Amino acid sequence: QVQLVESGGGLVQPGGSLRLSCEASGSFFRFYNMGWYRQAPGKQREVVAVITTGGKTNYADSVKGRFTSSRDNAKNTVYLQMNSLKAEDTAVYYCKVEALDAWGQGTLVTVSS
């Protein structure tokens, strides 16, 4: 059974930074592309970043240059470094095993002064 646990969310001021983590339950992790998604209140869930098994990344235009995803296969963990945060980044952030359509429970990021 695939389990994903996100952490690292919280309240941050505009311009601040947070690093989200998503730890997977097993060694399957290294064989799959991983995605970061977010869902803001009243909006549809959207993709933020995808990182391949080899570490290549793609980002939504809205976060390019501000967010960076990385992965540590030895720790079964994927990260999302978020810098220069804006109020519009406020959302619940989820990680996903792309091919398995398996989701974590989400972690709330609130950007507010």
Gaussian input, Z-matrix of N, CA and C with variables (Angstrom, degrees):
# hf/3-21g

backbone

0 1
 N
 C     1     B1
 C     2     B2     1     A1
 N     3     B3     2     A2     1     D1
 C     4     B4     3     A3     2     D2
 C     5     B5     4     A4     3     D3
 N     6     B6     5     A5     4     D4
 C     7     B7     6     A6     5     D5
 C     8     B8     7     A7     6     D6
 N     9     B9     8     A8     7     D7
 C    10    B10     9     A9     8     D8
 C    11    B11    10    A10     9     D9
 N    12    B12    11    A11    10    D10
 C    13    B13    12    A12    11    D11
 C    14    B14    13    A13    12    D12
 N    15    B15    14    A14    13    D13
 C    16    B16    15    A15    14    D14
 C    17    B17    16    A16    15    D15
 N    18    B18    17    A17    16    D16
 C    19    B19    18    A18    17    D17
 C    20    B20    19    A19    18    D18
 N    21    B21    20    A20    19    D19
 C    22    B22    21    A21    20    D20
 C    23    B23    22    A22    21    D21
 N    24    B24    23    A23    22    D22
 C    25    B25    24    A24    23    D23
 C    26    B26    25    A25    24    D24
 N    27    B27    26    A26    25    D25
 C    28    B28    27    A27    26    D26
 C    29    B29    28    A28    27    D27
 N    30    B30    29    A29    28    D28
 C    31    B31    30    A30    29    D29
 C    32    B32    31    A31    30    D30
 N    33    B33    32    A32    31    D31
 C    34    B34    33    A33    32    D32
 C    35    B35    34    A34    33    D33
 N    36    B36    35    A35    34    D34
 C    37    B37    36    A36    35    D35
 C    38    B38    37    A37    36    D36
 N    39    B39    38    A38    37    D37
 C    40    B40    39    A39    38    D38
 C    41    B41    40    A40    39    D39
 N    42    B42    41    A41    40    D40
 C    43    B43    42    A42    41    D41
 C    44    B44    43    A43    42    D42
 N    45    B45    44    A44    43    D43
 C    46    B46    45    A45    44    D44
 C    47    B47    46    A46    45    D45
 N    48    B48    47    A47    46    D46
 C    49    B49    48    A48    47    D47
 C    50    B50    49    A49    48    D48
 N    51    B51    50    A50    49    D49
 C    52    B52    51    A51    50    D50
 C    53    B53    52    A52    51    D51
 N    54    B54    53    A53    52    D52
 C    55    B55    54    A54    53    D53
 C    56    B56    55    A55    54    D54
 N    57    B57    56    A56    55    D55
 C    58    B58    57    A57    56    D56
 C    59    B59    58    A58    57    D57
 N    60    B60    59    A59    58    D58
 C    61    B61    60    A60    59    D59
 C    62    B62    61    A61    60    D60
 N    63    B63    62    A62    61    D61
 C    64    B64    63    A63    62    D62
 C    65    B65    64    A64    63    D63
 N    66    B66    65    A65    64    D64
 C    67    B67    66    A66    65    D65
 C    68    B68    67    A67    66    D66
 N    69    B69    68    A68    67    D67
 C    70    B70    69    A69    68    D68
 C    71    B71    70    A70    69    D69
 N    72    B72    71    A71    70    D70
 C    73    B73    72    A72    71    D71
 C    74    B74    73    A73    72    D72
 N    75    B75    74    A74    73    D73
 C    76    B76    75    A75    74    D74
 C    77    B77    76    A76    75    D75
 N    78    B78    77    A77    76    D76
 C    79    B79    78    A78    77    D77
 C    80    B80    79    A79    78    D78
 N    81    B81    80    A80    79    D79
 C    82    B82    81    A81    80    D80
 C    83    B83    82    A82    81    D81
 N    84    B84    83    A83    82    D82
 C    85    B85    84    A84    83    D83
 C    86    B86    85    A85    84    D84
 N    87    B87    86    A86    85    D85
 C    88    B88    87    A87    86    D86
 C    89    B89    88    A88    87    D87
 N    90    B90    89    A89    88    D88
 C    91    B91    90    A90    89    D89
 C    92    B92    91    A91    90    D90
 N    93    B93    92    A92    91    D91
 C    94    B94    93    A93    92    D92
 C    95    B95    94    A94    93    D93
 N    96    B96    95    A95    94    D94
 C    97    B97    96    A96    95    D95
 C    98    B98    97    A97    96    D96
 N    99    B99    98    A98    97    D97
 C   100   B100    99    A99    98    D98
 C   101   B101   100   A100    99    D99
 N   102   B102   101   A101   100   D100
 C   103   B103   102   A102   101   D101
 C   104   B104   103   A103   102   D102
 N   105   B105   104   A104   103   D103
 C   106   B106   105   A105   104   D104
 C   107   B107   106   A106   105   D105
 N   108   B108   107   A107   106   D106
 C   109   B109   108   A108   107   D107
 C   110   B110   109   A109   108   D108
 N   111   B111   110   A110   109   D109
 C   112   B112   111   A111   110   D110
 C   113   B113   112   A112   111   D111
 N   114   B114   113   A113   112   D112
 C   115   B115   114   A114   113   D113
 C   116   B116   115   A115   114   D114
 N   117   B117   116   A116   115   D115
 C   118   B118   117   A117   116   D116
 C   119   B119   118   A118   117   D117
 N   120   B120   119   A119   118   D118
 C   121   B121   120   A120   119   D119
 C   122   B122   121   A121   120   D120
 N   123   B123   122   A122   121   D121
 C   124   B124   123   A123   122   D122
 C   125   B125   124   A124   123   D123
 N   126   B126   125   A125   124   D124
 C   127   B127   126   A126   125   D125
 C   128   B128   127   A127   126   D126
 N   129   B129   128   A128   127   D127
 C   130   B130   129   A129   128   D128
 C   131   B131   130   A130   129   D129
 N   132   B132   131   A131   130   D130
 C   133   B133   132   A132   131   D131
 C   134   B134   133   A133   132   D132
 N   135   B135   134   A134   133   D133
 C   136   B136   135   A135   134   D134
 C   137   B137   136   A136   135   D135
 N   138   B138   137   A137   136   D136
 C   139   B139   138   A138   137   D137
 C   140   B140   139   A139   138   D138
 N   141   B141   140   A140   139   D139
 C   142   B142   141   A141   140   D140
 C   143   B143   142   A142   141   D141
 N   144   B144   143   A143   142   D142
 C   145   B145   144   A144   143   D143
 C   146   B146   145   A145   144   D144
 N   147   B147   146   A146   145   D145
 C   148   B148   147   A147   146   D146
 C   149   B149   148   A148   147   D147
 N   150   B150   149   A149   148   D148
 C   151   B151   150   A150   149   D149
 C   152   B152   151   A151   150   D150
 N   153   B153   152   A152   151   D151
 C   154   B154   153   A153   152   D152
 C   155   B155   154   A154   153   D153
 N   156   B156   155   A155   154   D154
 C   157   B157   156   A156   155   D155
 C   158   B158   157   A157   156   D156
 N   159   B159   158   A158   157   D157
 C   160   B160   159   A159   158   D158
 C   161   B161   160   A160   159   D159
 N   162   B162   161   A161   160   D160
 C   163   B163   162   A162   161   D161
 C   164   B164   163   A163   162   D162
 N   165   B165   164   A164   163   D163
 C   166   B166   165   A165   164   D164
 C   167   B167   166   A166   165   D165
 N   168   B168   167   A167   166   D166
 C   169   B169   168   A168   167   D167
 C   170   B170   169   A169   168   D168
 N   171   B171   170   A170   169   D169
 C   172   B172   171   A171   170   D170
 C   173   B173   172   A172   171   D171
 N   174   B174   173   A173   172   D172
 C   175   B175   174   A174   173   D173
 C   176   B176   175   A175   174   D174
 N   177   B177   176   A176   175   D175
 C   178   B178   177   A177   176   D176
 C   179   B179   178   A178   177   D177
 N   180   B180   179   A179   178   D178
 C   181   B181   180   A180   179   D179
 C   182   B182   181   A181   180   D180
 N   183   B183   182   A182   181   D181
 C   184   B184   183   A183   182   D182
 C   185   B185   184   A184   183   D183
 N   186   B186   185   A185   184   D184
 C   187   B187   186   A186   185   D185
 C   188   B188   187   A187   186   D186
 N   189   B189   188   A188   187   D187
 C   190   B190   189   A189   188   D188
 C   191   B191   190   A190   189   D189
 N   192   B192   191   A191   190   D190
 C   193   B193   192   A192   191   D191
 C   194   B194   193   A193   192   D192
 N   195   B195   194   A194   193   D193
 C   196   B196   195   A195   194   D194
 C   197   B197   196   A196   195   D195
 N   198   B198   197   A197   196   D196
 C   199   B199   198   A198   197   D197
 C   200   B200   199   A199   198   D198
 N   201   B201   200   A200   199   D199
 C   202   B202   201   A201   200   D200
 C   203   B203   202   A202   201   D201
 N   204   B204   203   A203   202   D202
 C   205   B205   204   A204   203   D203
 C   206   B206   205   A205   204   D204
 N   207   B207   206   A206   205   D205
 C   208   B208   207   A207   206   D206
 C   209   B209   208   A208   207   D207
 N   210   B210   209   A209   208   D208
 C   211   B211   210   A210   209   D209
 C   212   B212   211   A211   210   D210
 N   213   B213   212   A212   211   D211
 C   214   B214   213   A213   212   D212
 C   215   B215   214   A214   213   D213
 N   216   B216   215   A215   214   D214
 C   217   B217   216   A216   215   D215
 C   218   B218   217   A217   216   D216
 N   219   B219   218   A218   217   D217
 C   220   B220   219   A219   218   D218
 C   221   B221   220   A220   219   D219
 N   222   B222   221   A221   220   D220
 C   223   B223   222   A222   221   D221
 C   224   B224   223   A223   222   D222
 N   225   B225   224   A224   223   D223
 C   226   B226   225   A225   224   D224
 C   227   B227   226   A226   225   D225
 N   228   B228   227   A227   226   D226
 C   229   B229   228   A228   227   D227
 C   230   B230   229   A229   228   D228
 N   231   B231   230   A230   229   D229
 C   232   B232   231   A231   230   D230
 C   233   B233   232   A232   231   D231
 N   234   B234   233   A233   232   D232
 C   235   B235   234   A234   233   D233
 C   236   B236   235   A235   234   D234
 N   237   B237   236   A236   235   D235
 C   238   B238   237   A237   236   D236
 C   239   B239   238   A238   237   D237
 N   240   B240   239   A239   238   D238
 C   241   B241   240   A240   239   D239
 C   242   B242   241   A241   240   D240
 N   243   B243   242   A242   241   D241
 C   244   B244   243   A243   242   D242
 C   245   B245   244   A244   243   D243
 N   246   B246   245   A245   244   D244
 C   247   B247   246   A246   245   D245
 C   248   B248   247   A247   246   D246
 N   249   B249   248   A248   247   D247
 C   250   B250   249   A249   248   D248
 C   251   B251   250   A250   249   D249
 N   252   B252   251   A251   250   D250
 C   253   B253   252   A252   251   D251
 C   254   B254   253   A253   252   D252
 N   255   B255   254   A254   253   D253
 C   256   B256   255   A255   254   D254
 C   257   B257   256   A256   255   D255
 N   258   B258   257   A257   256   D256
 C   259   B259   258   A258   257   D257
 C   260   B260   259   A259   258   D258
 N   261   B261   260   A260   259   D259
 C   262   B262   261   A261   260   D260
 C   263   B263   262   A262   261   D261
 N   264   B264   263   A263   262   D262
 C   265   B265   264   A264   263   D263
 C   266   B266   265   A265   264   D264
 N   267   B267   266   A266   265   D265
 C   268   B268   267   A267   266   D266
 C   269   B269   268   A268   267   D267
 N   270   B270   269   A269   268   D268
 C   271   B271   270   A270   269   D269
 C   272   B272   271   A271   270   D270
 N   273   B273   272   A272   271   D271
 C   274   B274   273   A273   272   D272
 C   275   B275   274   A274   273   D273
 N   276   B276   275   A275   274   D274
 C   277   B277   276   A276   275   D275
 C   278   B278   277   A277   276   D276
 N   279   B279   278   A278   277   D277
 C   280   B280   279   A279   278   D278
 C   281   B281   280   A280   279   D279
 N   282   B282   281   A281   280   D280
 C   283   B283   282   A282   281   D281
 C   284   B284   283   A283   282   D282
 N   285   B285   284   A284   283   D283
 C   286   B286   285   A285   284   D284
 C   287   B287   286   A286   285   D285
 N   288   B288   287   A287   286   D286
 C   289   B289   288   A288   287   D287
 C   290   B290   289   A289   288   D288
 N   291   B291   290   A290   289   D289
 C   292   B292   291   A291   290   D290
 C   293   B293   292   A292   291   D291
 N   294   B294   293   A293   292   D292
 C   295   B295   294   A294   293   D293
 C   296   B296   295   A295   294   D294
 N   297   B297   296   A296   295   D295
 C   298   B298   297   A297   296   D296
 C   299   B299   298   A298   297   D297
 N   300   B300   299   A299   298   D298
 C   301   B301   300   A300   299   D299
 C   302   B302   301   A301   300   D300
 N   303   B303   302   A302   301   D301
 C   304   B304   303   A303   302   D302
 C   305   B305   304   A304   303   D303
 N   306   B306   305   A305   304   D304
 C   307   B307   306   A306   305   D305
 C   308   B308   307   A307   306   D306
 N   309   B309   308   A308   307   D307
 C   310   B310   309   A309   308   D308
 C   311   B311   310   A310   309   D309
 N   312   B312   311   A311   310   D310
 C   313   B313   312   A312   311   D311
 C   314   B314   313   A313   312   D312
 N   315   B315   314   A314   313   D313
 C   316   B316   315   A315   314   D314
 C   317   B317   316   A316   315   D315
 N   318   B318   317   A317   316   D316
 C   319   B319   318   A318   317   D317
 C   320   B320   319   A319   318   D318
 N   321   B321   320   A320   319   D319
 C   322   B322   321   A321   320   D320
 C   323   B323   322   A322   321   D321
 N   324   B324   323   A323   322   D322
 C   325   B325   324   A324   323   D323
 C   326   B326   325   A325   324   D324
 N   327   B327   326   A326   325   D325
 C   328   B328   327   A327   326   D326
 C   329   B329   328   A328   327   D327
 N   330   B330   329   A329   328   D328
 C   331   B331   330   A330   329   D329
 C   332   B332   331   A331   330   D330
 N   333   B333   332   A332   331   D331
 C   334   B334   333   A333   332   D332
 C   335   B335   334   A334   333   D333
 N   336   B336   335   A335   334   D334
 C   337   B337   336   A336   335   D335
 C   338   B338   337   A337   336   D336

   B1=1.4604
   B2=1.5238
   B3=1.3179
   B4=1.4531
   B5=1.5195
   B6=1.3204
   B7=1.4595
   B8=1.5164
   B9=1.3251
   B10=1.4517
   B11=1.5200
   B12=1.3175
   B13=1.4611
   B14=1.5218
   B15=1.3488
   B16=1.4598
   B17=1.5188
   B18=1.3176
   B19=1.4636
   B20=1.5172
   B21=1.3309
   B22=1.4532
   B23=1.5139
   B24=1.3223
   B25=1.4519
   B26=1.5137
   B27=1.3281
   B28=1.4576
   B29=1.5024
   B30=1.3153
   B31=1.4623
   B32=1.5239
   B33=1.3169
   B34=1.4569
   B35=1.5192
   B36=1.3119
   B37=1.4587
   B38=1.5276
   B39=1.3148
   B40=1.4730
   B41=1.5213
   B42=1.3376
   B43=1.4554
   B44=1.5134
   B45=1.3145
   B46=1.4486
   B47=1.5174
   B48=1.3342
   B49=1.4640
   B50=1.5159
   B51=1.3235
   B52=1.4541
   B53=1.5170
   B54=1.3143
   B55=1.4572
   B56=1.5159
   B57=1.3089
   B58=1.4572
   B59=1.5252
   B60=1.3201
   B61=1.4554
   B62=1.5209
   B63=1.2952
   B64=1.4611
   B65=1.5253
   B66=1.3130
   B67=1.4604
   B68=1.5173
   B69=1.3292
   B70=1.4556
   B71=1.5226
   B72=1.3210
   B73=1.4664
   B74=1.5167
   B75=1.3320
   B76=1.4483
   B77=1.5089
   B78=1.3152
   B79=1.4615
   B80=1.5247
   B81=1.3537
   B82=1.4659
   B83=1.5212
   B84=1.3188
   B85=1.4610
   B86=1.5208
   B87=1.3257
   B88=1.4620
   B89=1.5292
   B90=1.3105
   B91=1.4584
   B92=1.5335
   B93=1.3398
   B94=1.4531
   B95=1.5238
   B96=1.3120
   B97=1.4565
   B98=1.5194
   B99=1.3228
   B100=1.4547
   B101=1.5292
   B102=1.3243
   B103=1.4531
   B104=1.5158
   B105=1.3227
   B106=1.4628
   B107=1.5261
   B108=1.3132
   B109=1.4526
   B110=1.5238
   B111=1.3185
   B112=1.4628
   B113=1.5207
   B114=1.3073
   B115=1.4512
   B116=1.5166
   B117=1.3269
   B118=1.4549
   B119=1.5250
   B120=1.3248
   B121=1.4637
   B122=1.5194
   B123=1.3116
   B124=1.4508
   B125=1.5137
   B126=1.3314
   B127=1.4637
   B128=1.5170
   B129=1.3163
   B130=1.4567
   B131=1.5239
   B132=1.3226
   B133=1.4582
   B134=1.5224
   B135=1.3315
   B136=1.4604
   B137=1.5216
   B138=1.3210
   B139=1.4542
   B140=1.5212
   B141=1.3096
   B142=1.4621
   B143=1.5266
   B144=1.3347
   B145=1.4548
   B146=1.5196
   B147=1.3198
   B148=1.4635
   B149=1.5162
   B150=1.3254
   B151=1.4618
   B152=1.5167
   B153=1.3348
   B154=1.4562
   B155=1.5255
   B156=1.3144
   B157=1.4672
   B158=1.5300
   B159=1.3201
   B160=1.4576
   B161=1.5093
   B162=1.3371
   B163=1.4572
   B164=1.5230
   B165=1.3284
   B166=1.4664
   B167=1.5187
   B168=1.3249
   B169=1.4610
   B170=1.5219
   B171=1.3110
   B172=1.4581
   B173=1.5172
   B174=1.3231
   B175=1.4575
   B176=1.5182
   B177=1.3168
   B178=1.4470
   B179=1.5245
   B180=1.3096
   B181=1.4621
   B182=1.5265
   B183=1.3142
   B184=1.4605
   B185=1.5260
   B186=1.3304
   B187=1.4607
   B188=1.5343
   B189=1.3200
   B190=1.4629
   B191=1.5173
   B192=1.3196
   B193=1.4555
   B194=1.5121
   B195=1.3318
   B196=1.4690
   B197=1.5300
   B198=1.3101
   B199=1.4608
   B200=1.5164
   B201=1.3276
   B202=1.4629
   B203=1.5247
   B204=1.3184
   B205=1.4498
   B206=1.5246
   B207=1.3093
   B208=1.4633
   B209=1.5242
   B210=1.3272
   B211=1.4632
   B212=1.5121
   B213=1.3083
   B214=1.4592
   B215=1.5169
   B216=1.3086
   B217=1.4649
   B218=1.5267
   B219=1.3140
   B220=1.4651
   B221=1.5255
   B222=1.3193
   B223=1.4634
   B224=1.5243
   B225=1.3279
   B226=1.4743
   B227=1.5212
   B228=1.3093
   B229=1.4616
   B230=1.5200
   B231=1.3171
   B232=1.4549
   B233=1.5219
   B234=1.3253
   B235=1.4552
   B236=1.5280
   B237=1.3150
   B238=1.4550
   B239=1.5195
   B240=1.3153
   B241=1.4708
   B242=1.5142
   B243=1.3128
   B244=1.4587
   B245=1.5141
   B246=1.3179
   B247=1.4658
   B248=1.5227
   B249=1.3108
   B250=1.4689
   B251=1.5275
   B252=1.2974
   B253=1.4585
   B254=1.5210
   B255=1.3327
   B256=1.4544
   B257=1.5360
   B258=1.3084
   B259=1.4555
   B260=1.5292
   B261=1.3229
   B262=1.4683
   B263=1.5232
   B264=1.3259
   B265=1.4689
   B266=1.5298
   B267=1.3190
   B268=1.4599
   B269=1.5226
   B270=1.3240
   B271=1.4611
   B272=1.5284
   B273=1.3152
   B274=1.4570
   B275=1.5255
   B276=1.3085
   B277=1.4594
   B278=1.5300
   B279=1.3288
   B280=1.4631
   B281=1.5182
   B282=1.3135
   B283=1.4574
   B284=1.5303
   B285=1.3062
   B286=1.4688
   B287=1.5198
   B288=1.3102
   B289=1.4569
   B290=1.5214
   B291=1.3112
   B292=1.4510
   B293=1.5238
   B294=1.2977
   B295=1.4606
   B296=1.5253
   B297=1.3247
   B298=1.4568
   B299=1.5203
   B300=1.3359
   B301=1.4626
   B302=1.5276
   B303=1.3157
   B304=1.4582
   B305=1.5190
   B306=1.3349
   B307=1.4551
   B308=1.5282
   B309=1.3238
   B310=1.4462
   B311=1.5159
   B312=1.3375
   B313=1.4589
   B314=1.5278
   B315=1.3075
   B316=1.4592
   B317=1.5091
   B318=1.3250
   B319=1.4604
   B320=1.5279
   B321=1.3114
   B322=1.4607
   B323=1.5225
   B324=1.3199
   B325=1.4641
   B326=1.5263
   B327=1.3085
   B328=1.4606
   B329=1.5180
   B330=1.3174
   B331=1.4623
   B332=1.5364
   B333=1.3184
   B334=1.4540
   B335=1.5177
   B336=1.3193
   B337=1.4584
   B338=1.5272
   A1=109.12
   A2=115.20
   A3=120.98
   A4=109.25
   A5=115.75
   A6=120.49
   A7=109.34
   A8=115.69
   A9=122.84
   A10=108.17
   A11=116.68
   A12=120.75
   A13=108.91
   A14=115.65
   A15=120.88
   A16=109.68
   A17=114.95
   A18=121.15
   A19=108.68
   A20=115.00
   A21=119.98
   A22=115.58
   A23=117.14
   A24=118.93
   A25=112.12
   A26=115.32
   A27=119.86
   A28=111.44
   A29=114.76
   A30=122.57
   A31=109.37
   A32=115.80
   A33=120.47
   A34=108.91
   A35=116.49
   A36=120.49
   A37=110.86
   A38=116.95
   A39=119.37
   A40=110.63
   A41=114.84
   A42=120.40
   A43=113.83
   A44=116.41
   A45=120.88
   A46=113.29
   A47=114.62
   A48=121.55
   A49=110.91
   A50=114.43
   A51=122.59
   A52=108.18
   A53=115.82
   A54=120.38
   A55=109.00
   A56=115.19
   A57=121.09
   A58=109.93
   A59=115.02
   A60=121.38
   A61=109.21
   A62=115.61
   A63=121.55
   A64=106.95
   A65=115.17
   A66=120.48
   A67=109.62
   A68=115.16
   A69=121.26
   A70=110.47
   A71=114.34
   A72=119.91
   A73=114.51
   A74=118.66
   A75=117.02
   A76=113.91
   A77=114.42
   A78=120.69
   A79=113.22
   A80=116.62
   A81=119.29
   A82=111.24
   A83=116.01
   A84=123.85
   A85=112.83
   A86=115.51
   A87=119.17
   A88=113.15
   A89=116.75
   A90=119.93
   A91=113.02
   A92=117.62
   A93=120.37
   A94=112.98
   A95=114.31
   A96=119.52
   A97=108.54
   A98=115.50
   A99=121.26
   A100=109.55
   A101=115.28
   A102=120.15
   A103=111.89
   A104=114.96
   A105=122.55
   A106=106.85
   A107=115.84
   A108=122.96
   A109=108.42
   A110=115.19
   A111=118.66
   A112=109.88
   A113=113.99
   A114=120.62
   A115=108.88
   A116=114.65
   A117=120.72
   A118=109.49
   A119=117.87
   A120=120.25
   A121=112.10
   A122=115.99
   A123=120.97
   A124=115.46
   A125=116.73
   A126=120.12
   A127=110.98
   A128=115.37
   A129=120.55
   A130=110.77
   A131=114.62
   A132=119.21
   A133=109.09
   A134=115.63
   A135=120.30
   A136=110.00
   A137=114.61
   A138=118.92
   A139=109.89
   A140=115.21
   A141=122.29
   A142=110.21
   A143=115.88
   A144=120.66
   A145=109.34
   A146=114.63
   A147=120.89
   A148=107.51
   A149=115.41
   A150=120.00
   A151=107.98
   A152=115.72
   A153=120.14
   A154=110.75
   A155=115.10
   A156=119.61
   A157=110.76
   A158=116.09
   A159=120.21
   A160=114.42
   A161=115.95
   A162=119.37
   A163=115.67
   A164=117.50
   A165=118.98
   A166=108.64
   A167=115.04
   A168=119.90
   A169=112.23
   A170=114.83
   A171=122.99
   A172=107.57
   A173=115.63
   A174=120.60
   A175=111.26
   A176=114.82
   A177=119.93
   A178=108.97
   A179=116.71
   A180=120.86
   A181=111.25
   A182=116.60
   A183=120.70
   A184=113.33
   A185=117.59
   A186=119.67
   A187=112.71
   A188=117.83
   A189=120.68
   A190=110.60
   A191=114.82
   A192=120.30
   A193=113.84
   A194=116.99
   A195=120.56
   A196=111.98
   A197=116.88
   A198=121.30
   A199=109.90
   A200=115.29
   A201=121.58
   A202=109.25
   A203=115.51
   A204=120.12
   A205=109.88
   A206=115.14
   A207=121.11
   A208=107.95
   A209=114.53
   A210=118.07
   A211=110.24
   A212=114.70
   A213=122.46
   A214=106.56
   A215=116.36
   A216=119.82
   A217=112.01
   A218=116.87
   A219=119.73
   A220=111.48
   A221=115.90
   A222=121.18
   A223=112.35
   A224=116.88
   A225=120.82
   A226=111.22
   A227=116.56
   A228=120.87
   A229=111.06
   A230=114.43
   A231=121.49
   A232=108.02
   A233=115.46
   A234=121.89
   A235=110.82
   A236=114.77
   A237=121.39
   A238=107.73
   A239=115.74
   A240=121.75
   A241=107.94
   A242=116.15
   A243=121.36
   A244=109.12
   A245=116.17
   A246=122.44
   A247=110.06
   A248=115.74
   A249=122.35
   A250=110.94
   A251=114.87
   A252=119.61
   A253=111.97
   A254=114.07
   A255=122.18
   A256=109.31
   A257=115.32
   A258=119.42
   A259=111.11
   A260=116.29
   A261=119.95
   A262=113.34
   A263=117.87
   A264=121.00
   A265=111.32
   A266=117.00
   A267=120.36
   A268=110.49
   A269=116.13
   A270=121.31
   A271=109.02
   A272=114.79
   A273=120.57
   A274=106.84
   A275=115.90
   A276=122.25
   A277=108.86
   A278=114.28
   A279=121.85
   A280=109.92
   A281=116.12
   A282=119.93
   A283=108.51
   A284=114.02
   A285=119.83
   A286=109.56
   A287=115.55
   A288=120.75
   A289=105.63
   A290=116.63
   A291=121.06
   A292=113.20
   A293=117.51
   A294=119.55
   A295=112.89
   A296=116.60
   A297=120.43
   A298=112.66
   A299=115.91
   A300=120.43
   A301=110.41
   A302=116.24
   A303=122.35
   A304=108.64
   A305=116.45
   A306=122.29
   A307=111.60
   A308=114.59
   A309=119.96
   A310=110.53
   A311=115.60
   A312=120.60
   A313=112.49
   A314=116.75
   A315=121.05
   A316=112.74
   A317=115.15
   A318=121.96
   A319=107.97
   A320=116.36
   A321=121.58
   A322=111.04
   A323=114.54
   A324=122.24
   A325=107.67
   A326=115.35
   A327=120.81
   A328=108.56
   A329=115.99
   A330=121.47
   A331=107.09
   A332=114.81
   A333=119.57
   A334=110.19
   A335=114.66
   A336=119.23
   A337=110.16
   D1=131.72
   D2=-178.84
   D3=-83.34
   D4=127.07
   D5=173.91
   D6=-127.89
   D7=134.21
   D8=178.54
   D9=-125.36
   D10=133.33
   D11=-179.51
   D12=-126.74
   D13=114.31
   D14=177.30
   D15=-89.35
   D16=151.95
   D17=174.22
   D18=-154.02
   D19=167.54
   D20=175.18
   D21=106.08
   D22=-5.26
   D23=178.22
   D24=-71.64
   D25=171.82
   D26=179.28
   D27=162.12
   D28=-167.25
   D29=179.25
   D30=-98.53
   D31=130.00
   D32=-179.95
   D33=-141.36
   D34=149.69
   D35=178.59
   D36=-78.56
   D37=154.53
   D38=174.81
   D39=-53.21
   D40=137.08
   D41=-177.00
   D42=90.61
   D43=-10.33
   D44=-178.48
   D45=-82.77
   D46=-175.81
   D47=-176.42
   D48=-132.25
   D49=152.52
   D50=171.16
   D51=-144.54
   D52=154.06
   D53=171.95
   D54=-123.18
   D55=120.13
   D56=176.46
   D57=-93.27
   D58=147.21
   D59=176.13
   D60=-124.92
   D61=149.70
   D62=176.00
   D63=-138.66
   D64=112.06
   D65=-178.64
   D66=-102.77
   D67=130.70
   D68=179.67
   D69=-96.93
   D70=156.67
   D71=-170.39
   D72=-78.82
   D73=-18.93
   D74=-172.71
   D75=-148.32
   D76=-179.88
   D77=-175.25
   D78=-74.51
   D79=-4.49
   D80=176.10
   D81=-60.51
   D82=-24.02
   D83=-169.42
   D84=-48.78
   D85=-44.14
   D86=-172.03
   D87=-68.13
   D88=-13.41
   D89=-175.36
   D90=-94.98
   D91=0.33
   D92=-173.09
   D93=-127.29
   D94=143.74
   D95=167.42
   D96=-67.42
   D97=145.73
   D98=-178.76
   D99=-120.43
   D100=143.72
   D101=179.36
   D102=-120.68
   D103=149.66
   D104=168.85
   D105=-111.97
   D106=133.10
   D107=179.72
   D108=-130.62
   D109=163.61
   D110=174.67
   D111=-145.13
   D112=153.29
   D113=177.28
   D114=-135.60
   D115=114.14
   D116=177.59
   D117=-86.50
   D118=158.14
   D119=179.73
   D120=-55.07
   D121=127.79
   D122=177.41
   D123=76.70
   D124=6.56
   D125=-178.26
   D126=-122.58
   D127=163.96
   D128=177.41
   D129=-76.87
   D130=154.06
   D131=175.21
   D132=-66.11
   D133=139.30
   D134=-178.76
   D135=-133.07
   D136=152.43
   D137=177.40
   D138=-77.31
   D139=140.13
   D140=178.16
   D141=-107.23
   D142=-46.16
   D143=-176.94
   D144=-157.80
   D145=150.95
   D146=172.27
   D147=-131.01
   D148=135.43
   D149=177.80
   D150=-122.77
   D151=130.26
   D152=-177.21
   D153=-80.27
   D154=173.82
   D155=177.82
   D156=-60.26
   D157=-29.81
   D158=-179.25
   D159=-90.26
   D160=1.16
   D161=176.14
   D162=94.45
   D163=3.76
   D164=175.84
   D165=-75.03
   D166=145.73
   D167=-173.86
   D168=-126.92
   D169=150.64
   D170=170.41
   D171=-133.82
   D172=143.43
   D173=-174.88
   D174=-129.34
   D175=151.11
   D176=170.19
   D177=-64.83
   D178=147.68
   D179=-178.68
   D180=-56.82
   D181=-33.62
   D182=-175.25
   D183=-68.33
   D184=-17.10
   D185=-177.03
   D186=-120.05
   D187=-2.67
   D188=-179.32
   D189=-57.78
   D190=134.62
   D191=-179.95
   D192=85.59
   D193=-10.62
   D194=-179.76
   D195=-116.92
   D196=-34.65
   D197=-177.83
   D198=-108.79
   D199=146.40
   D200=177.24
   D201=-137.92
   D202=127.81
   D203=176.40
   D204=-104.47
   D205=143.44
   D206=176.89
   D207=-145.26
   D208=170.06
   D209=179.79
   D210=-144.20
   D211=149.93
   D212=175.38
   D213=-124.57
   D214=99.03
   D215=-175.26
   D216=-66.01
   D217=-28.19
   D218=178.68
   D219=-66.86
   D220=-27.04
   D221=179.81
   D222=-103.92
   D223=3.63
   D224=-178.02
   D225=52.81
   D226=41.25
   D227=-172.62
   D228=-133.15
   D229=139.32
   D230=172.38
   D231=-117.65
   D232=146.17
   D233=-174.99
   D234=-122.11
   D235=154.37
   D236=170.58
   D237=-133.07
   D238=106.33
   D239=175.46
   D240=-86.47
   D241=122.24
   D242=-177.05
   D243=-118.01
   D244=116.99
   D245=179.59
   D246=-116.35
   D247=164.81
   D248=178.16
   D249=48.74
   D250=48.66
   D251=-175.06
   D252=-65.79
   D253=145.79
   D254=-179.17
   D255=-120.93
   D256=161.88
   D257=179.31
   D258=-56.97
   D259=-35.31
   D260=-178.27
   D261=-72.98
   D262=-4.69
   D263=173.53
   D264=-83.55
   D265=-7.12
   D266=179.30
   D267=-60.89
   D268=124.14
   D269=-176.16
   D270=-177.67
   D271=169.69
   D272=165.66
   D273=-89.00
   D274=127.59
   D275=-177.33
   D276=-103.78
   D277=135.08
   D278=-178.09
   D279=-125.36
   D280=148.03
   D281=167.15
   D282=-106.96
   D283=158.86
   D284=-173.63
   D285=-148.14
   D286=138.44
   D287=167.49
   D288=-84.21
   D289=109.85
   D290=-166.33
   D291=-57.24
   D292=-52.20
   D293=-173.33
   D294=-73.12
   D295=-21.61
   D296=-176.54
   D297=-98.23
   D298=-8.29
   D299=-177.10
   D300=53.68
   D301=40.50
   D302=178.81
   D303=-104.23
   D304=132.47
   D305=-173.10
   D306=-118.74
   D307=150.88
   D308=168.09
   D309=-81.96
   D310=-178.25
   D311=-176.42
   D312=-84.63
   D313=-14.09
   D314=178.56
   D315=94.44
   D316=152.98
   D317=174.83
   D318=-136.57
   D319=134.39
   D320=-174.06
   D321=-84.88
   D322=129.77
   D323=173.39
   D324=-115.92
   D325=123.77
   D326=178.82
   D327=-121.38
   D328=121.84
   D329=179.45
   D330=-110.03
   D331=110.86
   D332=-174.95
   D333=-159.67
   D334=148.17
   D335=175.56
   D336=-94.05

